[in-house]
Amino acid sequence: MTGSPCDAADGEHGDETINSVDGMRPENIRLIGIVTTAGVLLLIPFIAMRFTGEVNWNWFDFLVAGALLLGTGLAIEFVLRKAKSFQYRLAICAAILLALFIIWAELAVGLIGTPLAGS
């Protein structure tokens, strides 16, 4: 390695090989994808509120939804980084997604009937 800018563009950075575009690691690209996906999903109710009165979220609803989406995405990212077995990854990620859907449904319509249920 000669230390020229062309060498860094080829994907080599010191002793580490980076296998992605613009010198970013795949894990960092996934993190950017998680944050972007959460933001885009939160835009759906935000835009819907502009067109209909049936979607009536306040700032706290967006805060809770953002925390749930980011928490789920980061938990799945953690499992993908730490778990070695594909079956283990699949089972844990499915359990995380199931927990997200149950919590979301409980907060929205009171599926289970806890005090957290929406009105």
C-alpha positions in Angstrom: 0.0 0.0 0.0 1.5 3.3 -1.1 -0.7 5.6 0.9 -2.2 7.3 -2.1 -5.9 8.3 -2.3 -6.4 5.7 -5.0 -5.4 2.9 -2.6 -8.1 4.0 -0.1 -10.7 4.0 -2.9 -9.9 0.4 -3.7 -11.3 -0.7 -0.3 -8.2 -1.1 1.8 -7.8 0.9 4.9 -4.8 0.0 7.0 -4.9 -3.7 7.9 -8.7 -3.8 7.5 -10.5 -4.5 4.3 -13.8 -2.6 3.8 -16.3 -4.3 1.5 -18.7 -1.5 0.8 -19.2 1.8 -1.0 -17.5 5.0 0.1 -15.3 3.2 2.7 -18.2 2.4 5.1 -18.5 -0.9 6.8 -21.7 -3.0 6.1 -22.7 -2.7 9.8 -22.7 1.1 9.6 -24.7 1.0 6.4 -27.3 -1.1 8.2 -27.4 1.4 11.0 -28.1 4.2 8.6 -30.8 2.0 7.0 -32.4 1.5 10.4 -32.6 5.2 11.2 -33.7 6.0 7.7 -36.4 3.4 7.7 -37.7 4.5 11.1 -37.9 8.1 9.8 -39.7 7.1 6.7 -42.2 5.0 8.6 -42.9 8.0 10.9 -43.6 10.1 7.9 -46.6 8.0 7.0 -48.8 9.1 9.9 -47.3 12.6 9.7 -48.4 13.0 6.0 -51.7 11.2 6.7 -52.6 13.8 9.4 -52.4 16.5 6.7 -55.1 14.8 4.5 -57.5 13.2 7.0 -58.8 13.8 10.5 -58.8 10.1 11.2 -55.1 10.1 12.0 -54.6 12.2 15.1 -51.1 11.8 16.5 -49.5 14.2 18.9 -45.8 14.6 19.6 -45.8 11.9 22.3 -47.2 9.4 19.8 -44.4 10.1 17.4 -41.9 9.8 20.3 -43.2 6.4 21.4 -43.4 5.1 17.8 -39.9 6.3 17.1 -38.6 4.7 20.2 -40.3 1.4 19.3 -39.1 1.4 15.8 -35.5 2.4 16.6 -35.4 0.0 19.6 -36.6 -2.8 17.4 -34.1 -2.0 14.6 -31.2 -1.7 17.0 -32.1 -4.9 18.8 -32.2 -6.8 15.5 -28.9 -5.2 14.5 -27.4 -6.4 17.8 -28.6 -9.9 17.2 -27.2 -9.9 13.6 -23.8 -8.8 14.9 -23.6 -11.2 17.9 -25.4 -14.4 16.9 -23.5 -16.9 14.8 -26.1 -19.4 13.9 -28.7 -18.5 11.2 -31.5 -20.4 13.0 -30.7 -18.5 16.2 -30.7 -15.2 14.4 -34.0 -16.0 12.7 -35.7 -17.1 15.9 -34.6 -14.1 18.0 -35.4 -11.6 15.2 -38.8 -13.1 14.8 -39.4 -12.9 18.6 -38.3 -9.2 18.6 -40.7 -8.4 15.7 -43.5 -10.3 17.4 -42.9 -8.2 20.5 -43.0 -5.0 18.5 -46.3 -6.0 16.9 -47.9 -6.9 20.2 -46.8 -3.7 21.9 -47.9 -1.6 18.9 -51.3 -3.3 18.8 -51.7 -2.9 22.6 -50.8 0.8 22.4 -53.1 1.4 19.4 -56.3 -0.5 20.3 -55.8 -2.4 23.6 -55.4 -5.9 22.3 -54.5 -7.4 25.7 -56.3 -4.8 27.9 -53.4 -3.5 29.9 -53.4 0.1 31.3 -51.1 1.1 28.4 -54.0 0.6 25.9 -55.1 3.5 23.8 -58.4 5.1 24.5 
